[in-house]
Amino acid sequence: MSKVQNINPGEGNLTFQVNNTNVAAVQQILAEGGSVDDMTFSDALFTGQNTNPTAIPEPLTILGAGAALGFGGFFKKKVNKGKSAKKTAKS
């Protein structure tokens, strides 16, 4: 199960590559409402503030906690067996 978190709108950068032209030519085309041919998407980086952070434990943390509880239960059972055997021997 995954939880949907609220993300505030942030700022970001998109990077494109255009061959056989320069920045000024591309800016002029876009300013005139035109479009640029042969554009290749290169990268994206967005930042935003998570308004509802949730700590998610790593799988080994969960496994370790489970192992600790299992060993604790095993040894408690063993100790209780030893105590009941002593009580039976005393009777």
Residue pairs with C-beta under 8 A, 6 or more apart in sequence:
3 54
5 50
5 51
5 52
5 53
5 54
6 50
6 51
6 52
7 48
7 49
7 50
7 51
8 48
8 49
8 51
9 48
10 46
10 47
10 48
10 49
11 46
11 47
12 44
12 45
12 46
12 47
13 43
13 44
13 45
13 46
14 41
14 43
14 44
15 41
15 42
15 43
15 44
16 39
16 40
16 41
16 42
17 39
17 40
17 42
18 26
18 36
18 38
18 39
18 40
19 38
20 38
21 36
26 36
29 35
29 36
30 36
